[in-house]
């Protein structure tokens, strides 16, 4: 399995931070972090999840349904990049990926977790009105898949981005094959035990106008993880790191600097 990894620099004395993107996206969603003040303060590493971006896209659904494979992917990036107990920042679907990693590897290998509008349960009251669009994006016919992708991209924002920024998000989404999307959807999210065993500092960030994963998802995460801190951004949707990037960068920087 070939995974495309991006190392944005930073000397050996800087803290390591690993960013993991969400459903049908790529590392480019983190541009406002890797090109801003955070990139000056920390060593940031991003990567394209399997099936996404410039990473390999196997067709066998098992590559996307097996939690251990996701856990191994995170471990391979941490190990391959020589990251020392990184802070792991995850968005949306990547909440599953981080929790798959913690389920199989525990949290000894990381020093903190940031869950950004991130999946931690598939229980009642977690999915927002835009969530069904993800299944529609997996349509094998091009026209309905494209239409759903456009609608989903728009639904991710409470504060619409510029036309160029929206084009970037939609172009990244288009790189993910429909078969990959289909395999990602509907796998179990039974993470209660894992959430309760997390010992590292955890920050939960959620937009109060998130139409993909309702704010109740962030509340659930914060309730399940001991000593987790919850920040709710008013007037922000599913992309706090983009819609309120200055605040997000400051909040995450302060969180990282508070960890050991």
VOPAGU-2260 file (C-alpha; in pm, 1 decimal, decimal comma):
REM VOPAGU-2260
SITE   aa  ch    i         X         Y         Z
SITE  UNK   A    0       0,0       0,0       0,0
SITE  UNK   A    1     147,9     334,0    -105,5
SITE  UNK   A    2      46,7     634,4     103,8
SITE  UNK   A    3     125,8     990,8      -3,8
SITE  UNK   A    4     275,6    1175,5     293,2
SITE  UNK   A    5     366,4    1543,3     316,5
SITE  UNK   A    6     621,4    1673,2     568,3
SITE  UNK   A    7     590,5    2049,5     603,6
SITE  UNK   A    8     920,4    2093,7     783,6
SITE  UNK   A    9    1021,2    2213,8    1124,2
SITE  UNK   A   10    1335,5    2127,7    1312,5
SITE  UNK   A   11    1387,7    1833,0    1545,5
SITE  UNK   A   12    1326,9    2056,2    1847,2
SITE  UNK   A   13     969,7    2131,2    1738,0
SITE  UNK   A   14     664,9    1932,8    1847,8
SITE  UNK   A   15     531,1    1682,6    1596,0
SITE  UNK   A   16     170,5    1722,3    1477,9
SITE  UNK   A   17      -7,8    1477,1    1248,4
SITE  UNK   A   18    -319,2    1593,6    1060,1
SITE  UNK   A   19    -563,9    1338,1     912,1
SITE  UNK   A   20    -839,0    1448,2     672,0
SITE  UNK   A   21   -1196,0    1328,7     631,9
SITE  UNK   A   22   -1429,2    1155,6     387,6
SITE  UNK   A   23   -1352,5    1205,5      16,7
SITE  UNK   A   24   -1098,4    1479,5      81,4
SITE  UNK   A   25    -717,1    1511,2      88,8
SITE  UNK   A   26    -433,5    1672,8     282,2
SITE  UNK   A   27    -510,4    1999,8     100,0
SITE  UNK   A   28    -797,4    2065,9     340,6
SITE  UNK   A   29    -527,0    2161,9     593,9
SITE  UNK   A   30    -376,3    2440,9     380,9
SITE  UNK   A   31    -468,5    2708,4     634,0
SITE  UNK   A   32    -273,1    2518,5     899,2
SITE  UNK   A   33      33,7    2410,5     703,3
SITE  UNK   A   34      78,6    2755,2     546,6
SITE  UNK   A   35       7,7    2959,9     859,0
SITE  UNK   A   36     153,4    3027,9    1199,2
SITE  UNK   A   37     118,6    2665,3    1306,6
SITE  UNK   A   38     373,7    2556,0    1047,7
SITE  UNK   A   39     622,7    2794,4    1205,7
SITE  UNK   A   40     561,5    2663,2    1555,7
SITE  UNK   A   41     550,0    2288,1    1490,9
SITE  UNK   A   42     660,1    2012,5    1259,1
SITE  UNK   A   43     342,5    1928,5    1068,8
SITE  UNK   A   44     289,0    1607,1     874,8
SITE  UNK   A   45     -17,5    1535,6     663,0
SITE  UNK   A   46    -110,6    1246,7     438,0
SITE  UNK   A   47    -377,6    1129,3     197,4
SITE  UNK   A   48    -580,2     843,2     343,6
SITE  UNK   A   49    -588,9     524,5     138,1
SITE  UNK   A   50    -831,9     565,9    -149,7
SITE  UNK   A   51    -792,5     944,5    -140,2
SITE  UNK   A   52    -574,9    1212,3    -292,8
SITE  UNK   A   53    -248,5    1079,2    -433,7
SITE  UNK   A   54    -245,7     762,1    -221,9
SITE  UNK   A   55    -308,0     416,2    -361,0
SITE  UNK   A   56    -672,6     328,8    -427,4
SITE  UNK   A   57    -724,4     -49,0    -403,2
SITE  UNK   A   58   -1063,6    -168,5    -523,6
SITE  UNK   A   59   -1119,2    -443,4    -265,7
SITE  UNK   A   60   -1368,4    -308,2      -4,7
SITE  UNK   A   61   -1177,2    -496,0     267,2
SITE  UNK   A   62    -910,1    -225,4     250,8
SITE  UNK   A   63   -1165,0      23,1     383,3
SITE  UNK   A   64   -1384,7    -192,2     606,7
SITE  UNK   A   65   -1113,9    -340,3     830,5
SITE  UNK   A   66   -1036,1    -116,7    1133,2
SITE  UNK   A   67    -694,4    -280,2    1182,2
SITE  UNK   A   68    -582,3    -166,8     838,1
SITE  UNK   A   69    -666,3     191,9     926,2
SITE  UNK   A   70    -480,3     156,2    1254,6
SITE  UNK   A   71    -177,3      16,4    1075,3
SITE  UNK   A   72    -183,8     303,1     827,3
SITE  UNK   A   73    -161,5     562,9    1104,9
SITE  UNK   A   74     115,4     366,2    1273,7
SITE  UNK   A   75     305,9     338,9     944,4
SITE  UNK   A   76     294,4     717,7     895,7
SITE  UNK   A   77     403,7     787,9    1253,3
SITE  UNK   A   78     684,5     533,7    1233,1
SITE  UNK   A   79     789,7     609,5     876,8
SITE  UNK   A   80     815,2     982,9     943,8
SITE  UNK   A   81     990,6     931,6    1275,0
SITE  UNK   A   82     725,6    1127,1    1463,4
SITE  UNK   A   83     782,4    1139,8    1837,2
SITE  UNK   A   84     455,1    1104,2    2023,5
SITE  UNK   A   85     272,9    1344,8    1792,5
SITE  UNK   A   86     -39,8    1541,9    1861,3
SITE  UNK   A   87    -297,1    1386,2    1625,2
SITE  UNK   A   88    -555,3    1621,2    1471,9
SITE  UNK   A   89    -843,9    1451,5    1292,3
SITE  UNK   A   90   -1144,2    1577,1    1101,0
SITE  UNK   A   91   -1481,2    1412,7    1037,6
SITE  UNK   A   92   -1441,2    1051,3     916,7
SITE  UNK   A   93   -1085,5    1052,8    1046,4
SITE  UNK   A   94   -1231,2    1034,2    1395,2
SITE  UNK   A   95   -1292,2     669,6    1311,0
SITE  UNK   A   96    -936,3     631,9    1185,3
SITE  UNK   A   97    -785,5     777,9    1502,5
SITE  UNK   A   98   -1007,6     563,3    1721,9
SITE  UNK   A   99    -919,1     254,8    1515,7
SITE  UNK   A  100    -553,3     335,7    1585,5
SITE  UNK   A  101    -615,0     386,7    1957,4
SITE  UNK   A  102    -816,8      65,2    1975,2
SITE  UNK   A  103    -530,3    -142,4    1836,6
SITE  UNK   A  104    -221,1      50,1    1950,9
SITE  UNK   A  105    -331,8     242,3    2258,8
SITE  UNK   A  106    -225,7     601,5    2324,0
SITE  UNK   A  107     135,3     550,0    2435,4
SITE  UNK   A  108     254,1     657,1    2090,1
SITE  UNK   A  109      82,3     997,2    2090,2
SITE  UNK   A  110      78,8    1290,0    2330,2
SITE  UNK   A  111    -259,8    1440,2    2250,1
SITE  UNK   A  112    -571,4    1416,3    2034,8
SITE  UNK   A  113    -778,9    1686,2    1864,2
SITE  UNK   A  114   -1120,2    1574,0    1735,7
SITE  UNK   A  115   -1256,6    1826,7    1485,6
SITE  UNK   A  116   -1622,8    1763,7    1396,7
SITE  UNK   A  117   -1506,1    1404,1    1419,0
SITE  UNK   A  118   -1698,5    1078,0    1424,5
SITE  UNK   A  119   -1691,0     896,8    1756,5
SITE  UNK   A  120   -2027,2     720,8    1734,4
SITE  UNK   A  121   -2294,2     637,4    1479,6
SITE  UNK   A  122   -2568,9     640,7    1739,0
SITE  UNK   A  123   -2897,1     832,3    1723,7
SITE  UNK   A  124   -2866,1    1208,1    1711,6
SITE  UNK   A  125   -2516,0    1219,4    1563,8
SITE  UNK   A  126   -2579,0    1240,4    1188,0
SITE  UNK   A  127   -2688,5    1574,4    1046,7
SITE  UNK   A  128   -2920,9    1640,4     752,6
SITE  UNK   A  129   -2628,3    1647,5     507,2
SITE  UNK   A  130   -2496,2    1304,6     609,2
SITE  UNK   A  131   -2709,7    1108,6     357,3
SITE  UNK   A  132   -2529,7    1293,2      78,6
SITE  UNK   A  133   -2222,2    1081,4     147,1
SITE  UNK   A  134   -2407,3     769,8      38,3
SITE  UNK   A  135   -2540,1     954,0    -266,8
SITE  UNK   A  136   -2180,4    1047,1    -353,0
SITE  UNK   A  137   -2108,4     675,2    -390,3
SITE  UNK   A  138   -2354,2     639,0    -680,1
SITE  UNK   A  139   -2205,9     445,5    -970,8
SITE  UNK   A  140   -2364,9     685,6   -1220,0
SITE  UNK   A  141   -2165,9    1003,6   -1273,2
SITE  UNK   A  142   -2438,9    1268,8   -1275,8
SITE  UNK   A  143   -2597,3    1187,4    -935,8
SITE  UNK   A  144   -2253,4    1132,6    -780,7
SITE  UNK   A  145   -2132,2    1472,4    -898,3
SITE  UNK   A  146   -2450,4    1647,0    -787,6
SITE  UNK   A  147   -2429,8    1490,9    -440,9
SITE  UNK   A  148   -2061,2    1585,9    -416,0
SITE  UNK   A  149   -2141,0    1947,9    -494,2
SITE  UNK   A  150   -2426,3    1955,6    -242,0
SITE  UNK   A  151   -2210,6    1790,8      23,3
SITE  UNK   A  152   -1925,3    2033,9     -35,1
SITE  UNK   A  153   -2158,5    2326,9      12,5
SITE  UNK   A  154   -2315,8    2169,3     321,3
SITE  UNK   A  155   -1978,1    2146,9     492,6
SITE  UNK   A  156   -1968,2    2524,7     532,9
SITE  UNK   A  157   -2191,6    2754,6     733,9
SITE  UNK   A  158   -1977,6    3041,6     608,8
SITE  UNK   A  159   -1934,3    2986,1     233,6
SITE  UNK   A  160   -1572,1    2995,3     119,0
SITE  UNK   A  161   -1457,1    3181,0    -189,8
SITE  UNK   A  162   -1532,6    3027,6    -528,0
SITE  UNK   A  163   -1167,8    2922,7    -565,5
SITE  UNK   A  164   -1166,3    2758,7    -224,5
SITE  UNK   A  165   -1486,5    2568,6    -297,6
SITE  UNK   A  166   -1340,2    2451,8    -627,5
SITE  UNK   A  167   -1041,7    2315,2    -435,7
SITE  UNK   A  168   -1263,5    2113,4    -200,9
SITE  UNK   A  169   -1476,2    1981,0    -484,9
SITE  UNK   A  170   -1172,4    1889,3    -695,6
SITE  UNK   A  171   -1021,5    1694,6    -405,7
SITE  UNK   A  172   -1351,6    1514,7    -353,1
SITE  UNK   A  173   -1360,5    1412,9    -718,2
SITE  UNK   A  174   -1031,8    1222,0    -684,8
SITE  UNK   A  175   -1193,4     963,4    -453,6
SITE  UNK   A  176   -1354,2     681,0    -658,8
SITE  UNK   A  177   -1718,2     597,8    -595,2
SITE  UNK   A  178   -1623,0     242,8    -497,2
SITE  UNK   A  179   -1400,8     377,3    -220,2
SITE  UNK   A  180   -1678,9     602,4     -96,1
SITE  UNK   A  181   -1919,7     311,1     -93,3
SITE  UNK   A  182   -1679,4      96,0     108,6
SITE  UNK   A  183   -1624,7     371,7     365,0
SITE  UNK   A  184   -1993,3     420,7     439,0
SITE  UNK   A  185   -2177,3     226,9     704,6
SITE  UNK   A  186   -1896,9      50,3     885,2
SITE  UNK   A  187   -1954,4      21,2    1260,7
SITE  UNK   A  188   -1845,2     300,3    1494,5
SITE  UNK   A  189   -1837,8     111,6    1822,4
SITE  UNK   A  190   -1578,4     314,4    2007,7
SITE  UNK   A  191   -1724,6     359,9    2356,7
SITE  UNK   A  192   -1464,1     145,5    2527,9
SITE  UNK   A  193   -1177,5     308,3    2338,3
SITE  UNK   A  194   -1300,6     658,7    2420,3
SITE  UNK   A  195   -1318,1     571,6    2789,3
SITE  UNK   A  196    -959,5     444,3    2794,4
SITE  UNK   A  197    -797,3     752,0    2633,4
SITE  UNK   A  198    -548,3     900,4    2878,3
SITE  UNK   A  199    -381,8    1170,0    2669,9
SITE  UNK   A  200    -510,1    1527,8    2667,8
SITE  UNK   A  201    -799,4    1561,9    2424,5
SITE  UNK   A  202    -950,4    1868,7    2262,4
SITE  UNK   A  203   -1289,3    1848,9    2090,1
SITE  UNK   A  204   -1379,7    2123,7    1840,9
SITE  UNK   A  205   -1722,6    2141,2    1681,1
SITE  UNK   A  206   -1921,8    2396,6    1484,8
SITE  UNK   A  207   -2268,8    2464,7    1620,6
SITE  UNK   A  208   -2404,9    2477,8    1263,2
SITE  UNK   A  209   -2247,6    2149,5    1151,7
SITE  UNK   A  210   -2495,7    1981,3     915,6
SITE  UNK   A  211   -2286,8    1667,7     861,7
SITE  UNK   A  212   -2220,7    1560,8    1220,6
SITE  UNK   A  213   -2442,6    1733,7    1472,7
SITE  UNK   A  214   -2286,6    1910,1    1773,0
SITE  UNK   A  215   -2418,1    1621,1    1984,6
SITE  UNK   A  216   -2134,4    1417,3    1835,4
SITE  UNK   A  217   -1873,9    1648,6    1985,7
SITE  UNK   A  218   -2062,1    1650,5    2315,1
SITE  UNK   A  219   -2059,9    1269,9    2315,6
SITE  UNK   A  220   -1684,7    1261,5    2258,8
SITE  UNK   A  221   -1619,1    1511,9    2535,7
SITE  UNK   A  222   -1840,3    1320,3    2778,3
SITE  UNK   A  223   -1676,9     986,6    2704,3
SITE  UNK   A  224   -1312,7    1096,5    2718,2
SITE  UNK   A  225   -1190,0    1179,4    3066,2
SITE  UNK   A  226   -1074,8    1539,2    3106,3
SITE  UNK   A  227   -1155,3    1626,0    2742,3
SITE  UNK   A  228   -1211,9    1993,4    2663,6
SITE  UNK   A  229   -1496,7    2091,8    2430,2
SITE  UNK   A  230   -1493,2    2409,2    2221,0
SITE  UNK   A  231   -1808,9    2492,4    2025,4
SITE  UNK   A  232   -1767,3    2751,9    1750,2
SITE  UNK   A  233   -2079,1    2963,0    1697,7
SITE  UNK   A  234   -2187,9    3023,0    1341,1
SITE  UNK   A  235   -1945,2    2762,4    1207,2
SITE  UNK   A  236   -2022,5    2444,9    1016,4
SITE  UNK   A  237   -1830,5    2123,3     950,2
SITE  UNK   A  238   -1496,3    2292,6     875,0
SITE  UNK   A  239   -1383,7    2504,6    1173,4
SITE  UNK   A  240   -1022,0    2483,1    1055,4
SITE  UNK   A  241   -1124,6    2663,0     734,8
SITE  UNK   A  242   -1421,5    2880,7     833,7
SITE  UNK   A  243   -1255,8    3010,4    1151,8
SITE  UNK   A  244    -893,5    2926,8    1077,7
SITE  UNK   A  245    -734,8    3199,3    1289,7
SITE  UNK   A  246    -928,8    3098,1    1598,0
SITE  UNK   A  247    -877,8    2729,0    1525,4
SITE  UNK   A  248    -502,7    2767,7    1480,8
SITE  UNK   A  249    -476,5    2966,8    1802,7
SITE  UNK   A  250    -687,4    2718,9    2000,2
SITE  UNK   A  251    -498,8    2414,4    1874,4
SITE  UNK   A  252    -162,0    2584,1    1925,7
SITE  UNK   A  253    -253,9    2666,0    2285,5
SITE  UNK   A  254    -369,9    2307,9    2338,5
SITE  UNK   A  255     -47,5    2162,8    2197,8
SITE  UNK   A  256     166,1    2394,4    2409,2
SITE  UNK   A  257     -26,3    2284,0    2718,8
SITE  UNK   A  258      57,6    1917,1    2662,0
SITE  UNK   A  259     379,0    1739,2    2749,5
